[in-house]
Amino acid sequence: MNKLYFYLFSLLILSATSTVNSATFCVGTSAELTQALNTADGNNQADIIKIKTGTYMAPPGGFHYYGSSENHGLEISGGWTFSTCSSNLNHTPFETVLDGDSLTRILYIRAGATTDNFKVSNLAFINGLGDDSSSAPFNYAGGLWMRHYGNFSGDFILERCAFINNEAEYASALIIENGINSSSRTTVRNNLFIGNHAAGTDIYGQNTVSLKQDKGLGVYFTNNTVISNTATITTNVAGLLIQVLQNANAYVANNILWDNDGSDVRFIDAGDATIYSYNNNIGHQTGTVNFSANNISIPPLFEEVPLFSFNRIPAADSQMVDVGVHPPFAPPVVLFLNDWQLSKTDFLGNPRVQGIKVDMGAFEATPPPDLIFANGFE
């Protein structure tokens, strides 16, 4: 067999292998979602779970994926329509709701020994309650808990999700634990955390969002809105906790962190980590960072919203508009602080950048009419 034929034959084999090792599920009920997660947990394939728009009540013990015997990744996303989940065009996270009914944690994911990524996107987590189920003990993370077994070397990605009215003793909305392998990283971008409650009564540390990186490349926390979350006590409390160990890093940029009980953000460096903080609106911060620039501390000015709306869109004259930082277009050297991206859309599915620069927070401001028609379509 000559080199050309051998090359083409190899491509065919790789293509066939890729097809065999992937599975896609289209789900429209809580029972179907439970079954899809159970199947994905044992099929030894890279799994994609598409959830149709609607409300999904979490079963007792919540939705869960245990990846102890899996060596492939998982992607879960909402906003899908039609019987085959063939479109999710312009559907916001509020249109696909996972509801814990104030009885159970909503979703627990544990990654196995794989280099694949785990991604959750376009979902709303509401009314979750961190519980003591045998599968995921401790009263942690009423909304979502993502963690791993040993030898996981992929990424955890959370994008365009809402966390509302979730409760737990620790990390009421979200916990992501990552970083056993030196190549792992965590990306959390374009998410909304509002109205969650940390109910712990000791000083262990009650938070809304807890991100822990042990080794690995680090944490990217960009363009999120963490606002108006509460806690029973105020000692060691924060809306956002980022804990980086050993030589991991943290990059925090373009966020609105405001009106949370205790601190709005708390940094813990327990090793030789490097923490970067750029272009955020932070009410109160504890802990120190290594490099920071262009952060502000100004009461956020948002558009007026109807009653029971959770949108927090910067007002057109807000000081959070057109002031974000962008990743380098083509960095000469790929360093940790350069190796991140803006998403294509904001929380609501609108273009992520509509003005001169990206805005702070999960939502882009509504551009004034003169900018809307500036492209010549008047």
N, C-alpha and C positions, 0 to 999 in steps of 0.2 A: 504494500500500500504506500503510494507516494505521500509526501508531506502535505499536499493540498487536501487529498482525500482524508488523510488522517485528521487534519484540522477540522474539516467539515463534519466528520463522524463524531469527533469529540464535542463539537457544538451541539449536535443533535442529542447526544447522551446527556449533556448538561441541561439542555432545555427540557427533556423528558423528566429528568430528576427533579427539576424545579417545579414542574407541573404536578408530579406525584406528591411532592412534599408540601403542598399548600391546599387549604380547604377554606371555603367561604360559606358563611351562614347568613341567611336573611330571616330575622325574627320579628314577630309582631305581637307576642304575648309574653308575660312573665315566665310561663312554663317553657316556652320555646327558648327564651334567653337562658334559663337554668340548664336546659338540655344542651344547648350549644356550648356553654361553658364546660359542662361535664364531658362532652365529647372531645372538645379541644384539649382538655386536660389529659387525655390518654391516647390521642391518635398519632402522636409523634409527627405532627405536621405543623407548618407555619399557618396559623389560623387568623382569619379575618371575620369578625362578627359585625354585621350591619344591623342596626336597630331602627325600625320604622318609627316615624313620629307617633307620639302618644304617651300615655302614662303607664309605668310599670311598677307595680307594688312589689317590694322585695319580700321574698318568702322568709319564714323563720330562720334565723342565722344568716340572712342576706344572700346575695349573689356571690359566688366565689369560684376561684380558679387556683388549684394547687399544682404547681409545676414540678413536683419532685422527680417525676420520671420523664419529663419533657425536655428536649434539647432544641426546641424551636420557639419562635416569638409569637406574639399575640397582638392584634390590633382590634380595638372596639370603638365604634363610632356611631353617633346618632344622626337623626335628620333624614333618614332614607324614606323613599316613597315607592309606590307601585308594588305589585305582588312579588317582583323579583329584586326589589331594592336597587333599582337601576338609576335612581337620581336622588341627590340630596341638595339640589340647587337652592340657595338662599333660605335655608331653614336654620333658625337660630337655635342655640342650646336650650332655650325655654320650651321648644316644641318637642323635645324628647326627654321626658322626666323619669328619673329613677327615684322612687319614693319609699323611705324607710318607715313611714307611718309612726314615727317616734317610738319604734319598738326594737329596731335592729340596725346594725351597721349595714350600709347599702352594698358596698362592693369591696371584696378582698382579693388581691392578686399577689401570687408569689411565683416569681420567675425561677426556672430551673437552670441547669448548666448549659448555657447557650450564648452565642455571640449575637443572636438576633435581638431586635428591639421590641419593647413593649410600649404601646401607645394607646391612650384614651383621649377621645376628642368629641366635641359637639354634644355634650350631655349636661343635664341639670341634675344635681344631687340635692334632694331636699328631705327634710324631716328624718335624717339618719340619727341613730343613737349607738354610740360605741358600746359594745357588749362584752360578755365574758364567754363567748362560745368556745368550745374546745378547739375549733379549727384556727381561731385567731384570738388568743386570750388577751386580757386586759381591757380596761374601759378606754380604748383609744379609737380615734378616727371614726366619727359617726358617718362621714361621707365615703371616703376612699382611703384604703391602705394598700400601698404598693411596696413590696419588699422582695428579697431573693434568698435562695439557698446559696451555698458556696459555689464558686467557679462560674458565676454569672458574669459575663463580660460585655453585655449589650448596654443599651441606653433605656432609660425610662423617660417617656415624653407625655406631657399633659398639656392639652391645647384646647382653647375655646370651650371651657366648662364653667358652670355656675355651681356654687356651693351656698345653700341658703337654709337657715334654720336647722342646722345639724348640731348635735350635742355629744360631748364625751368628756371624761375627766381630763384627758390630755389630747391636744390636737383635735379640736372639735370637728374640723372639716376634712383635713388631709394630712396623711403621713406618707412620705416617700423616703425609704432607706436604701441606699445604694453605695457601691464603691469597694467591694472586696477586691475586684480586679482593677489593675492600674489603668485600663482603657475605658472604663465605664463613666458615664456622665448622666446627669439629670437635667432635663429641659422643661420648664414650666412657663408658659407664655399665654397671654391673652385670656386669662381666667378672671372670674369675679367671685369674691368671697365676701358675703354680707349677711349680717344677722345670725351668725353662728355663736354658740355659747359653750365655753369651757367650764365644766361644773366641778372640777376638783377642789378640794378644800385644804390640801397641804401645799408646801412650797416647792414641790418637785418641778413645777413649771407648766402652767396651763397656757396653751397657745391655740390659735386657729389653724395655722399652717406650720408643719414641722418638716424640714428637709435636712436629712443627715447624710453626709457623704464621708465615707471612710475609705481612704485611698482614692483611686480613680482620678479622672481629669477634673471633675468638679460639678458645680451646680450653676445653671443659667436660669435666673428668675427675671423675666423681662415682660414689660407691658401688661402687668396685672393690676387689678384694683382690689385692695384689701381694706375694707372700710366698715366701721360700725359693728364690730364683733365684740362680744362681752365675755367676762369671766367672773367667777364667784369671788376670787381673791385677786389681788393686784401685785403680789410679790412674784418676781420671776415670770411675769406674764407678758406675752407679746402677740400681736396680730400675726407676725411672721417670725419664726425662729429658723435660722440657718446655722447648722453646726457642721463644721468641716474639721476633719481629723487628719493626722499625719500630714501628707503633702498635697492634699486635695485643694481645690480653689473654689471661689464663689464669685459670680458676676451678677450684680443686681443693678438693673437699669430700666428707666422709663416707667416706673411703677408709681401708683398712688397708694400710700400707706398712711391711713388717717383715721382718727376717732375710734381707735381700738383700745380696750381696757389695758392698763399697764403701758408697755411700750408698743409702738407701732411696728418696730422691727428690733430684733435682738440677734446679735452676731456672737457666736462662740467659736474661737479658733483654738483647737486643742492639739496643735502640732505645728508644722511648718507651712501652714496654709497661707494663701494670698487671697485677700478679699478686696474686690473692686465695687465701688458704689458710684454710679453716674446718673445724673439727670432724673432723679426721683423727687417726688414730693412726699416728705416724711415729717409726720407730726412730732414724734419723739423716738429717739434711737438709743439703745444701750449696746455696749460692746464697741469694739474698735474695728476700723477697716484700714487696709494698707494704702489704698489709693482711692481718692474720691474727687469729684468735680461736678459743678453745675447742679447740685442738689438744692432744693428749696424747701421751705416750711411755711406754706401759705394755705389757709382754709380753702379747700377745693370749691370752685364755682362750677356747678353743673346746670344743664338745661332743666327746666321744670318738667316733672314727669307726672303722669296721672297717678291716682291713688292705687296702691298695690303694684306699681311698676318698679322693677329693680334695676332698670337701666340707669347708668351713671355716665352720661355723655357730657364731656366738658362743654361749657357754654362757649359761644364764639369768641367772647372777650376774656376768656379764662387765661391765666398765666401758665396753664398746662398745655396750651395749643402750640404746635410747631416748635417745641423745645426739646424733643427727644434726641437721643444719640443713635446713630446708624453704624452698623458694622462696616469695616473697610470694604471697599468694592473688590480690591484685589491686593490683600496684604502681602508684602514681600516675604514675610516669614509668618507662618501660621502659628501664632501663640494662642494660649488659652483665651486671652481677652479679645482676640480677633475672630475666634472660631465659633461664631454664632450668627443667627439669621433673624431678620424680621419675618413674620408670617405674611402671606399674601393678603389676608383679610383681617379685619378686627373681630371683636366678639360677635357682632351682629351680622357678619358676612360682608360688610362694606370694605372697599379698598383700604388697606392698612395705612397707606400714606395718601392724604388728600390735599395737603398743603405743601409748604416748603419743606417741612420735616415731619417726622412721625410725632404724634401726640403722646403725652403721658397716659398711662392707664390702659385698660382693656378696650376702651371705646375711642374711636376717632370722632372728633367734633364734626358737626354738620357744617359743610362749607357754605359761606354766604353765596347768594345768587350770582354775583359777578364772577365767582370762581367756578360755579356749576356750569355757566354758559361760556366760559373763557375758551373752550375748545372749538368754538365756531358753530355750535349746533343751535344758536338762537333761532 
